[in-house]
Amino acid sequence: MIYRDKQIRHFFFFLLFFGLLLFLCGGILNAIQAKAIQNLFLSHNNAVATSLLEQGVSEGVVAQAITNTTMSQEGSDLLIKIGVKETTKIELLPFIDSLQKTTGYSMMLMGAFLSIILFGGSIYFFQKRDCLYQQGLQVVSRFTEGDFSCNMPQLEEGTIYRLFTSVEQLSTILQSKSETKHNAKIFLKHTIADISHQLKTPLTALSMYREIISDEPENVDTVKEYSEKMGQALERTEQLILSMLKITRLDAGNIVFERHPYRIIELIEEAIGELTTRAEKEGKNIVLDGSTEATLLCDKQWTREAIENIVKNALDHTCWGGRIHISWECTPIVKRIYIKDNGAGISSQDLHHIFKRFYRSKKSLDTQGVGLGLSMAKSIIEEQGGVLSVQSGLGEGTVFILSFLTEL
């Protein structure tokens, strides 16, 4: 309602006061006019009585003439004969002329007084309103310049303040989009820098291997050795590029996760399918422990990749004869998957950084990987409403915990 606006409410109160004042002035003017008519009537009767008495007319006749209310044609004819009729100019009727002037002056003065009040009150209201509009205009101008530190006037209720609130909300959205765009540019800049830095090593190695092969084309053993190294460098480059493309899509929000219920054991078996051969070659053992009927609502492909990345990390940091134990539990509130290894563990200094992309601790520089697996796994889990946490200590092994709220 418009009455919620304090300024409009005050203006309506002013109009109500003005209406009452107008009514009061009308009453006063009416009383003044009635008093003026009474004085005119008394003055006219006095003049008539004085004239008749001076001519020797008896008081009784004068009194009868003054109080008489009966009219006749003879009286009208007499008045016409002496020039008193409807068409007679008011200026020729002294008493009426005096009444008209008195009444006219009173009405003009009262009209001027009321007009000044109405005009002054309206000007005051519109000036206050204009100040409010100017404040809003200045803030909007700051918004268009990219300065969102100012706020729209929002101290009262009313339509104009609801409009200001909507503009404020719009500015918040624009600010958020501006910051998102700015962050996206920074992210793209850093991503390109990271890719360039990470590709530099395998590309340099490829260039060096090519030169070695070119220098000794007849040496079969050298060609074979460095051809294998070139293949490994190319594989690392491909892995890096694919990982960067996936994590960039995750960060940009371009992936729509299609969540369906899947058996947890199937997810894990598919995730470690290609890793069991590697584990056997490295003398490591992967053990599964959990209910075969337990299910998890998730995107199968991406969740499988997240688990695979975590198991790869466990294999990278587990020595010969190591053991990776994968278990899961379901409660009415949460479902958890535990991926535990008995490797060297993670120091407290590195524990808070392991989910950063390209992060490699000093003790893992000689292991496989490019430092993107855990970062990608965390993004995948969190985009599906889950939580990825880690518990570890030097010499104590490491356990990664994937937690998802149980769907009702």
N, C-alpha and C positions, 0 to 999 in steps of 0.2 A: 504494500500500500504506500501511496505517496506521502501519507501522514507520518510515516516512519522517518522521513527526512526531516531533520531538526530545523533546517532553514525554511523549508516549505511549511512546516507546522507553525513556525513563528510568523511567517507571512500570512497564513490563514488567520491566526490570532489577531494580527494587525488589521486584516480586512474586516474581521468581526468587530473589533474595536471601532473601526472607521464607520461601519454600518450603524452601530449604536450611537456614535457621535453624530452621524447624519440625522438619525431619528431625533436625537436630543436637540440638535440645531433647528430642525424643522418645527419642533414644539416651541422652542424659544421664539423663532420667527413668527409663528402663528400667534403667540401671546403678544408679541410686539405689534403685529398688525391689528389684532383685536383692540389693543389699547389705543392705537392710533385712530382706529375707526370710532371708538368711543369718544375720544377727544374731539374728533372731527364733528361727530353728531352733537356733542355738547356745545362746541364753539358755534356751529351753524344755528342751533336753537337759540343760543344766547344772542347772536346777532339779529335774528328775526324778532325775538322778544324785545330787544332794545329798540329796534326800529319802530315797532308797533306802539310801544309805550311812549316814544317821543312824539308820535302822531296823535296822542290822546286816546288811544284805544284802551278800554278798561282791562284790568288785570284778568278778569274772568274770561273775557273773549280771547286774550292772549294765551291764557292757560289752555282754553279749549282748542285753540288753533295748534298749539305745540303738541298736545297729547292726542289729537285727532288721527285716526288710522283709516278713515274712509276716503276713497278717491272717487273723483267724478270727471266727466268729460270737460266741464267748465274749468276745472283746475288744470287739466292737461292743456286746454286751449290757451289759458292764461300764461302758463309756463312757456309754451311755444311762442306766444306773442312777445314775451320779454327775452326770448333767445335761449331758453334752457330746454334743450331737447337731446335726443340720442346722438345726433350728428354734431353737436356742439363740441368744439375742441376743448380738451382738458385744461389747456392753458387759460381758458376763459372762465374756468370754474376754480377759483382760488383754493377752496378747501380740498377739493378732489386733487388738484395739482400738488398741494402740500402733502397729502397722503401718499400719492404716487411716488413723490421724491423720497419721502421717508422710508417707504417700503422698498423701493428700488435700491437705495443706498444700503439698507440693511441686508438685502439679499446678495448684493454684489460683495459686500464685506464678508458675509458668511461663506459665500461660494469661493472667494479667494482664499479664505482660511482653510476650508476643507480641501481645496485643490492643492494647496501647499502641503498639507499633511499627507494626502494620497500620493502626490508626486514624490515627496521626500521619502516616504516609506518604500515606495516601489523602487526608487533609485538605490536606496540602501540595500534592498534585497538583491537587485540585479548586480550591484557592485560586488557583494559578497559571493554571489554565484559566479561572476566573471573571475574573481580571484581564485575560486576553486577550479574553474576550467583552466586558468593559466598555470596553476600548479600541476594539474594533470598533464597539460601540454608540454611543460618543461621536462617532466619525468619521461614522457613518451619520446621526446626528442633525445634525451640521454640514452633511452633504450635503443633507438635507431642508430646511435653512434657506438653501440656496443658496451655502454656503461650501465651495468645492472645493479649498481650499488645504491641507487635511490629507490624509494618506495612511493607508491601512489597514496594519496590521502585516504585513510580508511578508519577514521575515528568515530564515524556516525553510521546510522542506518539509513536506508533509502535506496531508490533506484540508481541514482548517480554513484553512490558508493558501491553498490553491487557491480555496476559497470567498471568502476576502478578496480574492484577485486578481480573481475574477469581479466582485465588488462594485466594486472599483476601476475595472475596465473599464466597468462599467455607469455609474459616476459620470462617467467621461470622456465617454461617449456623452451622458449627460444634460447635462453641461457644454457639450458641443458644440451640442446642440440648443438649450440655453438661450441660448448666444451667437448661434446662427443666428437664433433668434426675436428676440433683442434687435437684431441687425443688420438683420433684416427690417423691424422697426419703424422703426429709424433711416432705412433706405433708403426706406421708404414716406413717412416724414416729409419727407425731402429731395426725393423725387420729386414729392410734392404741391407743395412749395415751388417746385421748378424749373418745374413745369407752370404754376403760378400766375404765376410771374415771366415766363415766356416767352409766356403767353397775354395778359398785360397789354398788351403793345405792339400786337399786331394788333387786339385788342378796343377799345383806346383809339382806334386809327386808324379803325376801323369807326364808332365813335360820332361821331368828328369828321367823317368823310365824310358820314354821314347828316345831321348838322346843316347842313353846307354845301349838300347837295342840297335839304334842306328850306327853306333860306333863299333859294335861287335855283331854284325849280322850273321857271321859264319859260326859263331859260338852258340851251339844249340842249347847248352845248359843255361847260358846267360839269357838267351831269348825266352826260354821256357820260364825261368825264374821271374824275370821282370814282366813277362806277359801275365803271369798269375797275379803279381803285385798290381799291374794295371787293372786287372779284372776286379781286385779287391777295392782299389781306389774308385773305380767306376760304380761298384756296388754301394760304396759309402756315399758317393755323390748322389746316386739315385735315392738312397734311403733318406738322405738329408733333405733333398728337394721334396719328396713325397711327404715327409713329416712336416716340413714347413708349410706346404699347401694345406694339409689337414688342420694344423693348429691355427693357421690364418683364417680358415673357414670357420673354425670354432670361435675364435675371438671376434670375428665379424658378425656372428649370429646368423650365418647363412645355412646352417644345418637344422633341419626339422627332425627331432627325435620321435620315431614312431614306437611308442611303448606298448608292449604286449607281454603277457605272462609266459615265461620260459622256465624250464627246470634248470636249477642252478648247476647241477652236475653236467648237463649238456653244454651250458655256456663255458664252463671251465675246461671240459674235455676238448671242445673245439678251439679254445684259446691256446691251449698248450699242445695241440696236435703236432705242430711243426717243431716244437721245442723239445719234445721227448727224445728225438734222435740226437739233438745237440747235447742233452743232458747225459745220455748214454755214452757218447764219445768223450765227454769231460768227466765221466765217472761220478755223476751226480744223480740224486734220486728225487723224483717228484711224487709226493704222496697226497692222495685226496681223502678227505674225512668229513662226511656229512650225510644228511638224509637224501636219499635218491628221489624223494617226492617233493622236496622243498622247491618252491617257485619264486621267481623274482620278476616284477613288472619293470621292463626296461626295453631299450633299443638293442636288439641282439647283436647286430654287427659292431656298433660302437662300443658297447659294454665289453664284448669279447676282445676288442682291440685294447681297451684299457687294462684288462686283466693280463693280456699277453705282454704288454709293455712292462707291467710290474713284475711278472715272472721273469722276463728277460733281464731286468735289473737285478733280480735275485740271483740269476745264473751268473751274471757278470761279476758279482761280488761274493761268490761262494767258491771255495777252493775244491780241489779234487776230493771226492768222497763226501761232498756237502749234501745237505738235505733241504728241500723246499717242501714245506708242509702247508697244504691249502685246505682250510676247513670253513664251515659256515654254520650259522645258527639262526633260527627264526623265533621271534617272540611276538606277542600281540602288538607291540609298539614298533619294533625295529627289526630289520634283517641285516646281518653282518656277514661279510666274507673276510677271512683272515688269510693273508699270504705271508708265511713266516719262513725265514731262512736262518741257518746257523753260521752265517758268514762273519766277516770281520766287524760288522756293525758300523754305525755312523757316529762321528764325534758330535758333541753338543754344539760346537761352532758351526758345523755343516748342516745340522738337523733342520734349521729354520730356512735353509736356502735350497734344499734339494728339489723343490717344485718349481724353481725358477728355470726358464729355458736356457739351454746351453751351459747350465752350471755343472761344473765338474770339480770335485774336491781334489786336493793334491794327491790323495791316496788312490784315486780312481783314474788318473790320467793315462795309465797303461791298460785300461780295460776297454772293451768294445763300447759302441754307442756314440751318439752325438750330443747327448744331454737334453733331448726333447721328449723322451718317452714318459717320464713321470709328470712333466708339465702337461702333456697331452692327456694323460690318464686323469689328472685332477680336473681338467676342463670338462672332459666327457662325463665324469661322475657328477660334478656340480651342476652341469647343464640339465641333468635329469633329476635334480632335486636331492642328490645324495651328498655324502661327505667322505672325502678321502683323508685319512690321518695316518700318522706313522709313529712308532715307538721303537727306540733303538738306543744303543750305547756301545762304546768301543769294546770289542771282544764278546758282546752279548747277542749278536745277531740282530736281525731287523724284522719287524712285523708291520705290514701295511693293512689297514682296516678300511674296508668299503662298507659304508652304512647307508641304508635306505629305509625310510619310514614305511611301515607296513600299510598297504592300501586296504581301506575298509570296504 
